Each structure stands twice: as C-alpha cells, then as structure tokens.
Amino acid sequence: KKEKAPNLVLYKRQRLFDYPPLSEEEAKRGTIGIPRVLNMYENYPFWATFFRELGFRVVLSPFSTRKIYELGMESIPSESECYPAKLSHGHVQWLIDQGIKTIFHPCVFYEHQETKQAQNHYNCPVVVSYAENLKNNVEAISDGDVHYIRPFIAFTSEKTAADRLVKTAAEEWGIPAKEVRSAVHKAWEEQLNAKADIRVEGLKRLTEMEAAGGRGIVLAGRPYHIDPEINHGIPELISSYGLTVFTEDSLPIDFEPERPIRVVDQWVYHSRLYSAAQFVAKRNDLELIQLNSFGCGLDAVTTDQVSEILEKSNKLYTLLKIDEVNNLGAVRIRIRSLLAAMDMRREKHIEAVPAPITYARKEFTREMKKAGYTILAPQMSPIHFDIMEPVFRKHGYNIVLLDNDNRQAIDMGLKFVNNDACFPSITVVGQIMQAILSGKYDTDRLAVMMTQTGGCCRASNYVAFIRRALEKAGLSQIPVISLNANGMEKNEGFHLSASLIRDLVKGCVYGDLLMRCLYRVRPYELTPGSANALHAKWRDICIGELTGSESTWNYKSICTRLVADFDSFPIDETLKKPRVGIVGEILVKYMPLANNHLVDLLEREGAEAVVPDLMDFLNYSFYNGKYKSEFLGARKTGDLIADTAVKFIRQIRKPALEALAASRRFETPMPIEAIAEQTKPFLSIGNQYGEGWFLTGEMIELIKTGVPNIVCIQPFACLPNHVVGKGVIKALKKAYPQANIAAVDYDPGASEVNQLNRIKLMLSTARENLEKESPNPVAGY
C-alpha cells in the first residue's frame, strides 16, 4: 500500500472557498445567501470579494452531501438532469431553512476566455441558467417569500462584468456606480489571483513528482466535479494509489494550445479539457481520466475530442461516468486497470508520441460547384423543405434533400455518433450516412450541407459529428458545408447571396402558411385526402413562383389566395376537437421521424395539431442580439442588426400576416416583441441557447390563443429544455390554470408506449375540458 500522493483537488477546493464572511456587525448592507453549486466552483473568489467590499455578509451553503440532495428532491422538475443540477435544489433549500431571505445566484452566460483561438467562451446551458429553474420550482422563491437575484452576466472582461453589476446593484440596493466598479476591480483581481495560485501549486507538485520519479493523473472535468458528493471520493481514491492528482486547470501549460480542432471549441470548460489533453499527450508520467456526469449532453462533444487528442499521441484515455449513485466498486476496477496499463507501458518502454491536434477540414470549392457536386442535406420539416430544395437548385446548388426519414436512419446514426449525443444529432448523422453508404451517390463528387448557429447548445457541433462519421467510414474527402449566417465557417464554393436569402425566407413563409392552414382544416375535412390535395396544389404553385416557372402568380397574391382557399375549404363546422400545440427542440418539433409522427398521431386520436411557425425561430435568433448588446457586452451594432433583421422578416411576412388576419379560421402569429414581453415573468430573455426563452413564449402564446393543451417534446438530456421546457411547466400551470401540458422525451430507445400513454392522458383531460365548454359533441369523447 502506497502513501497518499498530493491531491490538487483538495487544494483547489480550499483555495476557492476559503473566504471568511463579515460578521453581522460588520455587514452594513445585510446578508446574502449563495448556493455552493455549478458556476460558484468557477467564480466564487470573485463573488466573495465583491460582496465583502460592498459590505454584505455572505452565507455560503456547505459542500454537497446526500442529505442536502434530499432536501431539494421535491422541486426537481426533470428526472434526466445531471446530478450537479439536481443538487442545486438542496443547496437553495438549505439556505432557506437557515432563514436567508435574499439569495444571489448569477447566470453567467460567457466566462472569461482563456484560449485565444477558441471560437467562443460560453458556459453550458445548465450552468448558465439553472437559477431560472430554481426560481420557477422552489416554492419559497416562486411564492415570493425569498428574493432570488439572478442577473445574466458576462465575464468577457472586467468592464463587461462591471457594467452589468452597476445596473444590478443600483436596481437591488441603490449602490453608487463608483463603489460597485471599485468592488468589481478588487473581485476581478482576486479571481485572477485564485486561478494563478492553483497553477502555481500545480507546478510545485509536478516538479516534486518529476524529482521523485513519480506519476500522476489529470482528473479532468468541470469545475463542480471537485464537489466531494459529485465526485464520490474519486480524487482521494486515486491519491491513495500513490498517484499525484491534478485538476485540468492546475497544469502549468506553457504553450499556445493548437487550434482549430475538429469540434467547435466554444465552451470555456471544454477548452481547458482540450488543453489539458494536449499537455498530457506530451508526457510519459501523466495520464488523463475524464469525469462525466450522467445526462451531460455537451460531453458527447468533449469525450470524443479528448479521446482523439490522446490516442493520436499514443496515450491512454479513461472515462468515468458519475451520477447520484456512489458505489465506487466499478471505478476502483477501472483505476486499477489503468494503473496496470501504465505499469505495462513503462516496462515495455511504450512512450507518448506527441502528434499535432489541429484539424484541416475539407472545403467545398468553386470547382466543386461548377462540376455539379451533389450536396446532401438532412430532412427536418418536410412541409417547409419540400419548397426550399428547388430554391437552392435555382441558385446553382445541386441539393438533394434526403427523404430517408426512417428507423434505419436512426440505427445508422447510432453506429456513427456517440450515443450520449442528443437524438437530433443521431437522426441527422444517420440520414446522411445511410444515404452516402447506400451506393446511390458517387462519393468522389459528393458534399454534405448542415445548418450551424454558433449558439451554446451542442447543435453547433452537428457539423463536427458528421465529419467524424465520414472519417470513421473512410470518406473524409467529402466536404461538409456549414450553412450559417454568422461567418463561423466559409467555403469558397458556397455563398448565401442576398437573392438566395430572400427566396429562402419567402419559402419559409410559404411553408408556415401551408402548415398553419393544413393542420387547421385537415382534422375536419369532409372528404378524406382533400386537404392534402389542396396542400399539394399550393405547394407546387409556391415552388413555381420561387423558381420562376410560374408566371400567373406573384408572392402577395399567392399568400392571399392560398389562405382564402383554405378558409373556404369544406369542413364539418359542427365538429369540436381538442386543439393541441406542439413545442420543443426544433428538429424533434418539426420532423415526423424524430417525434414518431406526432401530428398524425394527434389527428388519429381525434385532436387538431397546432405547430408554431418556423419563421419565428429565426425571429427569436435575431431578436436575441438586442439583449446581448444591452446586458452581455456584445457590440452595439448587434442591436441594430437585430432590429434590421426583425423588420426585414416582418416586411416579407406582411402579405401572409394580412391574409391570415382577414380570414375567419386562422390566427396570426404574435410579434416577436410581444412573445418576449409575455415570457419575462417566467424567464429572462438572457436564456439564449437552443430554443431558449422562445419555447416558453410559444407555450404562453398557444395558451392565450385558445390552445391550452400542449405537448412539450424534447430529446432525452436536452440541456436547454430542462430549464425552458420542463422547468417552466409548474409556473405556467400556476399562472394559467387552464394549461394542460405534457412533457415527453424522445430518443432512440424511448418507449413509444410510454410516449403514447402520456399523450393520451393529456388528450383525455383536454376532451373533458372541451366537453364542459362546448354545447356540441366532442369528437372521440
């Protein structure tokens, strides 16, 4: 049995939190409670110093224990959240039980960027906004007994943080700006000092280890993995085997990390993991173990990338998945196996062979476009994409929109994508790889196109997932085109011209109109199939106008006549059916394969499906720029761009909106500004990841426009939807008693029977409610 080796986890834990609070007598401005969770493991030195300088006594919840977890179990809204998120409920409840009446829990959207070449510096969606979940689900907070302060803030720079905190401190406590900026400056310096001290200690322990001929383990994860309840004593276990334990941020990294890498490097915690892996890849006396909390969707991105970095350099890679279960038996076996492998490598003189980690992507060139390369694009919303495929062809791109939205595509995705990735990524990659491997296309004259938003959910890495799948299949010569509006990737052979953008936006308006009108009348049609026939007629007319093959109609007249045709379409006007809204993650919401053909299911079960417009997701994406400019330190031009884009979309939609307003059957969608305003009592507009605050706004819009029944669908472990989907349902039901909302998870292994039962239960309640309101018989009741 070896003597315990130094453990940097213990040092880091002490260095981050060793800040004695002011006494009650010294605290001229009172007491603030802070839960020791999530981003506090990154930024507590800042907040402890900031509040001390302002004269507040800080009461910090203790390190996590099983008892603390149990304190908050009743208020957890989603069973598939990661354990660090679930623990937050217990910490807040602990503070409340101590009589704390004001709790501070900031939503840190951007961390301070540590890797210059990284593409962004986000936090993960759960770390960003879990305070919103606590506000909506812990009763003492939602009832107003406890004041929960949760500003969205960016640590991009000291000035950015100070500007935001000046506003917060003025609103909450009336503190002068000069005093706040002084406190921020001292807090910023202390945060930098804490990080520097951890690196100095890491260098000291590494030097000692080298001198003694010892070996070490870099226990790499997220900041909160140093919480003893979350890591279940793994650092101490490793140390007991005589291995020095380092954290990913304690390494004396003295080189500029190589970039670009295959994945989109846009989360600060991830950037550290990649740099730590590169450090370990250069040494024979260190190995890396990555800790991964169950349900952490973003780590489907990191685990593959960290593994690639290490294995390219002939190093070992070990992954330990952890959750609320604290049985270390399996972990002990894994660590002993790693020790045996390390011993064997030393005996056989197997050494690291440092290799470059930079990734050179295959570009789509002008020559490829001229040669008419086939460009495969995955399906998402057939009613929209059927119109858009001819638009791309008109503009010179040989696009093939895949129609293999079947179970075989999902099975193919499972072969090529990390199975911890979200369902949409598995579905998208599966469609593409099934088509490529079908033998139908010449793989030397082939490209793939995929959208890429650059937002802080994992969807921005679908392009990276596709590239990895192509490499695994030996087809890395196939270029993957990123379809984006932010310049994050460019290809000389692909360009979003103004005319192409305008045609695509018009195509989206046509798709929204067709979807809104078709779903409204099809459940009540007198002649089966007649609604679909009318849809097909107008779809072809829309395509004709966009491609120039139809000269009879123009854009405005099509919008007017299309709505009028569906408005006069013969239906059974006496029939009453429950109207059911569908909201959720964008691909699962619109793609029949991903949601098990939910619209068809609802119609078979005697309901009318109501699906919000796709165009409003674009509206949401642009509108977000206003908030980022005002509160998160983004350039002021972002505000102007947001206004311009929203006005452009509104102008293009005008003929469609006017046609809907003049109809008797159809509602017009709410302006994006109105959706945002009605969302604010439930969520901050700072919730900008995935569908963000807009998902909540869609539910409110549906409820207010006569659609109280809602299926909120999300992929299993979809991080944003823990907050903006499942996380707000309790608060929405409290504000709107008529709301009848069912949350349903979708993934490759989800039970269709369970999904169907949840939906049928919601429909049963919907029919009962409709029966009370309606003098006419309710269909299926």
N, C-alpha and C positions, 0 to 999 in steps of 0.2 A: 504493500500500500504506500503510495507516494504522498509526500507532503503537499498540502494545498498550495497551488500556484496563485500568483496575483490575479485579481479579478477586477477588470476595469468597469464592469457593470456596477459593482458596489461603489467604486469611486465616483462614477458619473451620477449615480443616484444621490449620493451625499452632496456632491458639488452643485447639482441643480436645485436642491431644495433646502439647503442649509441657510435659511434667511429668517432669523428670529423676528417675530412681529413686534410692532409697537405695543406698549401697554395701553389699556383703556384710557388711562390718564393722558398719555402722550398723543393719542389718536384724536386730534382736534376735529376731524371730519367724520368720525364714527368707524363702523366695522363693515368690511366687505368679505363675503364668503367666496372662495374659489374652489371648484371641484378639481381634484388632482387626477385629471383624465386627459387623454388624447393630446391636444396641442400644448398642454401645460408641461408635458415631458420634453418639449422643444423650447418653449419661451418663458418658463416660469421665472428665470432670473430677471427678465425684463419686467414682468408684471409685479414681482415682489418689490423691486426697486421703485418702479413708477408709483405704486400706491403708498409706499413708505414716504417718498418725497412729498406726496400730496397730503400726508397726514392721516392716512387710513390705517386701521389695524386690519391685517389680513388673517382670516381664519381659513386655513387650508385643510381640506379633508385628508384623512390618513392614507397610507398606501392601501391598495386594494386587498380585501380578504373575501373569503366565501360569504361571510356574514354580510359584508357590505353589498355584495352582489344580490343576496336575498332580500335586502332592504328595498330594492327598486324593481324587483321582478314584475310586480303587478302593472307597472306603467310602460313596459317594453312593448312597442307596437308591432314589431316584426320579429318572428322567431328565427329568421335566417340572417340576422345581423351578425357582425363579428363580435367576439367576446369583449374586446375593449369598448365597443359602443354600448353594449348591454350594461357593462359595469358603471357607465356614467350615471345611470338612473339611481343606483345605490349611493353614489357619492353625493349627488344632489339631495337625495332624501336624508342622508346623514347630516348635511349642513342644516337642512330644515329642522331636523329633530334637535339640533343644538340651539334652536331659536334664532337662527340667522334670517334676517328679513330682506337683505339685499345680496344677490349673488351675481358675480361677474364671470361671464364665460364668452370670450370673444370668438367670432367666426373669422379665422384667418384664411383669407382666400389665396393670397400669394405669400409664400415665405421669402426670406432674403435669398437671392440667387447666389449659389456658391460655385457652380460650374459655369464658367463664362460662355462656353459653346452650347450649353443646353438650350433647347428650343423654348422653354418656359420655366416657371418656378411655382407651379400650383401646389396646393395641398390636395389630398384626396377628398372626394365629396363628403364622406362621413366626418373627417376631421374638420373640414370647412364649416359644416353647418349642423353638427349634431345638437348644438344648443337649441336650434329651432325645434327639434324633436322633443327635447326636454320641456321646452316652453309649452308645447301643444299637448303633452301627455302626462306630466306630473301635476296632480290635481291642485296642490297648494300654489303652483305657479299659474296654471290656467284659470283658477278661481280668483286670482288677484291677491292672495294672502302674502305672497313673496314676490318681490320685484326682481325680475331676471334681466340683467343688462347684457345684451349680446350683439354689439356692433360688428358689422362686417368691416374688416380692416386688411390692409396690405402691408407687409414688411419689406416691400421693394426697396425702400430707402428710409433713412431716419426722417426726412421731410414728409414723405408719404404717410408714415405712421403718425407723425406729429399733427399733420393737417387733419387727419381723421379724428384723433383723440381730442384735439381742441374743440371740435364740434360736439363730440360725445360728452366731454367734461362740462361744457357750457350748458348743454341741454339737461344733464342729470344733476349737476351740483353747482352750476353757476361759477365755476372756477375760471379766473382770468387766463387768457391765452398765453401770456408770458410765463406764468407759473407752470402751465401744462407743458410748454415747449422745453422748459428747463428740466422738468421731471423726465420727459421723453429722452432728452440728451443723456442724462445720467443712466437711465434704464438701458438705452442703446449701448452705451459703453460697457455696462455690466454684462449685457448679453454677449457681446464680443469677448469680454474677458473670460466668461464661463466656458465658451467654446475653445478659446485658446488654452485654458488650463487643462481641459480634457485632452487636447492634443499633446501638450507638454507631458502630462502624466503617461500618455500612450508611448511617447518617445522614450521616456525614462524606463518603462517596463520592457519595451522592445530591446533597448540597449542591454539591460540586465539579462534578458533571455538569451540574446546573442552571446554575451560573455560566458554564460553558463552552459552554452551548447544545448539550450532547451528548445522546446517547440510551443507553438501557440495556436489558438483557434480564434478567428474573427467571427464573433457571433453577430451576424448582420441581420437587421430587421428594421422595424420602425421605432421611433423614439420611445413609444409607450411599451415596447417589449422589454424594457428594464423593470417594469412593474412586476414585483415578485409573484402576484396572483396570476398575471398573464403568462409569464414565462415558466411558472411552476417549478422554479429552482434549477432550471437547466444550467445557468451560468455556474452555480455552485457545484453542480454535478461534474461539469467539465473540469473545473478548477481542482476538484478532488482527485482527478487522474493525473495531476501534475502538469497540466497544460495551462499556460497563461491565456486568460480570456480578454480579448479586445472587443470593443464595440466598433461599428463601422465608421463612427466619427472620431475615434480616438487615434486613428492611424496617422503617422507623420507623412502625409502624402506630399512629396516634394517635386512632383511632376505635373504637367498640364494634362489632364485626362484627355484621352483620344476621342474625337468625335468627327463625323457623325457615326452613330451605331445604327443597327437595324431598326430598333424601335424608336418611336417618338419619345425623346428624352425631355419630359415636360413637368415632372413632379420632383420636388427637391429631395424628398426621402429616397426616391429611386436613383437620382443622380449619385447620391452617396453610395448606394449599393454597387452601382456600376464602377465607381472609382475604387471602392474597396476591393472589388473582384479583380480589377486591373493591378492593384497593389499586391494582392496575394499571388496573382499569376506570375509575378516576377521572383517569387521567393520559394525556397525549399523547406523553410522552417515554419511556414504558416499554412493552414488550411481554412476554408470558409464553410461555416454552417449558416444557412439562411433560415430564419424563423418566419413562419407564415401563418397568420390567423385564419382559421376556417371561415369561409364566407367573404374573404378579401378578394373581390373580383379583380382589382388592379394588379394583384400579384401574379395573375395569369400572364401578365406582360413581363414582370421582373424576373420571375423564376426561369423562364426560357432564356432571357437575355443574360442573366448572371451565369447560368449553366454554360451558354455558348462561350462567354469570355474565358471561363476557367478551362473548359475542355479543349479549346483551341490551343491553350498553352500547356497541355498535358497535365492538368491539375484535376483533383477530385472535386466533386460537387455534392453536397449533402443538404437535403431539405427536410426540415422538421415542421409538420403541421400541428398547430396547437389550438385548443379551444377550452371550454369550461371544464372538461374532464382532466383531472390532474394525476392520472396514473402514468408514472414515468417508466414503467417496465419496458415498453417498446422503444422509448427514447434511449434508455440505457443500452439496449441491444444495438441500436443504430450507432451510438457513440463508440461503443467497444469495437464494432465492426470498422468504423473509421480509423480508430487507433491501430487496429491490426493492419489495415491497408497502409497506413503511414509507416508502420514498422517495416512492412514488407518492401515498400518503395525505398526506404533508407538502406535496407540490407542489399537490395538489388541495384542500388545506385540509379534509381529512376528519378530523374530530375525534371523540374519545370523547364519548358522551352518557350519563353515569352514570345508571343505572336501578336501582330497588330490586331486591334479590335475594330478598326474603322470599317465602315460598310459602304461599298460603292454600288449604288442602285443602278439598274439598267434603265436608261432613259428612252422615252418614246420620241423618235426623231422626225424631222421633216420628211426624210426619205421614206420612213415607215408609213407616214400618212399618204404620201404620193403613191406608194406601192399598194395602197388599199388594204393595209393590215386589218384583219378582223379584230374588233375591240369588244370583248365580252363584258357585260355589265349584269350584276345580280338583280333579281326582281325584288321589289318592295311593295309597291301599291299598284296592282295591275290596272286599275281604273285610271290612274294618272300616267303610268309608264308606257301604256299602250299608245298614248298620244305623243310622248316625248321621244320615243325611238325614231320615228320618221323625221323629227326636228333635227336630231343630230346628223342623220343621213343627208338632209338638205344642206347642212353646213359642211359637208365633206368628210364626215367621220363614219366609217363602216361599222356602226354599232349593231351588236346583236344582243337584244335584251333576253336573258335566259328565261325559259318557261319551265325549267325542271324543278318547280317548287313541289317536291315530293319527299317522302320519307327517306328514299335512297340518298337524296342530297344531304339530309341531316346525318345519316350514318357515315357518309363520306367525310363530312366536316369533323366528326368525332375522331376520324383516323389522322387528321392533319392539324387539329387545333388542340392546345392544352385544354383538357376537359374541365378545368376550373374557369375557363373563359365563359362569357355570357352566351346565352342561347342565340342571340342575333349574330354574333361573330361566327359561331359554329355553322349556322344556317347559310350565311353569306359565303364563307370559305367552301362549304360543302357544295353549294350550287356551282361555284366557279370550277372547283377541282373535278367534279363529276363531268362537267362539260368538256374540260380540257383533256381528261383521260378517256373520253368516250371514243376517240378516234375520228370524230366528225370534223375536226379542225386541224389545219397544218400548224403545228406548234412552232414552226420557224417563221410564220407570218401571222403571229397572234399577239395581242396585248389584252390587258385587263384594266377596267376602269372602276374606281371606287371612290365614294364621297369621303371627305376628310374635313372636319370642322375645326380642329385645333382646340376644342373645349377640354375641360378637365376630367371628363369621364373616359373610359377606355375605348370608346368608339373611334377616337382619333388613331388608334393603333390597328384598326382593321387592315389597313394597307400593309402594315408590318406583318400581321398574321398571314396575309395572302403571300407575301414574299417568302416567308419561312416555309409555307406549304409547297410553293413552287421549288424551293431548294431541296426539300425532302424528296420531291418527286423527280429530281434531276432536270428541272426545267427552268433554271434561273435565267435563261436567256429571254424569257417572256417579260417585257416591261409592264409595270403596274402604274397606271396613271392616277394621280391624286386629283380628284375633282374638288377644288376648293376655291374659296373667294378671298382668302387671306394671304396668298402667296407662300404658304409654308412649303410647298414643293412646286417646281415648274418643269415643264417638258417643252422643248422647242417645237415639237410636232403637235402640241395641243394648246389651244388658246381659247379662252372664253371671251369671244368678241361681244361687243355691245348688242349686235343684232341677234346673236345666239342667246344671250341672256334674256333679251326681250321676248324672243319666241318661247323659251323655256318657261318664263314667268306666265305668259299667256296660256301655255299648255297646262300649267298647274292650275290656273283659274278655271279653264275648261274642265279639268279633272275634278276639281272641287264642286263645280256646278253639277256635273253628271252624278257624282257620288251623293250629293245632298238631295237631288231630285229623285234619283233612282231609289234610294233607300227609303225615301218618304212615301212613295206610291206603291212599290212592289208588294209589300205585305197585304195590300188591299185590292190588288188587280182583279178584274172580273174574268179576264181570260188568261190562264196560265201562260207565261212566256212573253206576254205582250209588253211588259215593262222592259225586259231585257232587249226586246226587238227595237223599242224606241231608243234605248240607250245606244245600241249598235248603230242606228241610223245617225244619231247626232255625233257619236264618236267619229264616224267617217267624215262627216261634214267639218268637224273641228280640225281633223288632220288635213283635210283638203285646203282649208283656209291657211293653215300654218305652213304648208309645203308649197303653196301656190298653185295647186292643181284644181282648186275650187274657186271659180270667179263669181259665182252667184251671190255669195255671202261675204260680208265683212265681219270683223271681230264684234262690233257692237250689235249688229243685227242678229248674229248667232246667239249671243248672250240673251237677247230679248226673246227671240223665237224659241230657243231651247227651253227656257223657263216657262214660257206660255204654253208650249206643247205638253210639258209635264203637268202644268197647272190645270189643263183641261182634259188630261188623260182620264178615261173612265175607271173609277174605283167604287168600291162599296162604301159609301159615305156614312152608313149607319154602324159600321163595324168599329168597335173600340178595342184597341190593343195597347198593352203597356209599351211605353217608349223607353228604350234602354240606351244610354250613352256608353260609348267605348272610349276609354282614355288609357294612357300608359306609355311605355317606351315606344319610340316612333316606329321601329320595324315591326315589333310584335303587334302594335295597334293596327297597322295597315296591311300587313302581309298575311293572307289566308293560311299559308303553310305554318307560319310561326304561331298563330293563335288558334290552330285547329279549326279553321273556317268558322270563326265565331259569329260573323254576320249571318251566315247560312243557318247556323245552329239556333240563333235567336229567332229567326223567321220561322224555322220549323217548329219551334216551341210556342209560336203564337205571339211574338213580340215584333216591334219595329225597332231596328237598329239606327242609332244616331251617332255618326262619326264626325268629329270636328274637322274643319278644313286643314289640309296640308299647308296651305299658304300661310296660315297663322303661325306655324312653327318658324317659318322664315322671318315673319314679322317679329316674333319673340327674339330670334337670334340677333337681328339688327337693333331692336329696341334696347337690348342689354347694354349697348355702348354708352347710353346716357348715364346709367348708374355707375359704370366703371370710371367714367370721366369725373363724376362728382365725388365719389367716395373711395375709389380704389387706386387713384393715382394715374389712371390712363390719360393719354393725351387728350386735350380739349377738342381736338379735331374729331375724336370718337363721337362726341355729342352731335357734331354737325353731320357726320356720316350717318349716324343713326336716324336723325331727323329726315335727312335726304332720302335714305333707303325706304323708310316707312311711308313717306309721302309718295315716292315712286310706285310702291306696291299699291297704295290706296288709289292712285290715279289709274293704274292698269286695271284694278278690280272694279272701278266705278261702274262700267256698264253692267257687270254681273250683280253688284250690290243694288243698283237701281231696279234691275229686273226682279230680283228677289223681293225687294220692298213693295213692288207693285203687285205681287202675287197674293193669292189668298191662302195657299198651302205652306209656303216656305218662309222660314225665318232668315233674317240677315245675320251674319256673324257680328259679334261685338267688336268695336275698335280695340286695338291692342292696348291703348291707353286706359280704356275702361276695364279691361280684363286685369291689367296690372293694379289699378286702384282698388278693385274689389278683393284682390288677393292679399293686400298689405296687412289686414288684421290677422291673417293666418301665417304668412311667410314674408320675409324680407325679399325685395327684388334682387338682393345680392345672391340668392340661390340660383346660380347660373352654371349649371352642369347638366348634361343630358337634357331632359325636358324641363328641369328646374321648376321655378315658381309657376311657369305657364301650365304645367299639368294640373296644379291645384286650381289655377284660374279657369281652366277648361271645365273642371267639375262644378265650380261655382256658376259659370255661365250656363251649363246644362240645367242645373237645379233651378236657376232663375228664369229659364225659358221653357219651363214645363216638362223637363226630363229629369225627374228626381231619382230615377233608377240608373245606376251606373256600375259597369264592370271596370274595375281598375286593374289593368293587366301589366305584368312586368316579368322580365326574365328572372329566374332564381338568382339571388345575390346581386341584383342590380342596385348598386350603391345609392344613386340619387333617389330611387323610388322608396328607399327606407324612410326618407325624410319627406319628400314632396308627394308621395303616393300614400302608402300605408300610414306614414307618420302624421298625416293631417286628417285622416278619416274621423277620428274621435272628435276633433274640434269642429269639423264640418257638420257632423250629426248634431252636435250641441247647438250650433248656430242655426241650422236648418233641420228641424225635427222631421220634415218630410223626406229627407235624404235616405235613400236605400242603396247602400254601396257595398259591393262585394269585391274584395281583393283576391286576385287569382294569379298564382305563379305559373310560368311556362318555362319548361326546359326539356332537353331530350328524354329525360327519364321521368317526367311528371306524369302522374296518373290521370288519364283522360276521364276516368270515372269520378275521381275527386273533383276535377275541374267542373264537370257536368253537374255534380251534386251541389256545389257551391252556387253555380249559376241558376240551377232550378230552384234552390231555396230563395234566392233573390227574386226570381220571377214569381214565385208563389206569393211573396209579400207584395210585389208590385200589382199582381192581379187583385189581391184583397183590397188594397188601397184604391185601385181604379173602380172596383165594384161599388165601394162606398160613395164615390164621387159621381159615377155615371148612371143615368137613367136607362141607358141602352145595355143590352147584354155584352159582356166582355168575352172576347174570343178565348177559347181554351179554358174557361173558368167554370 
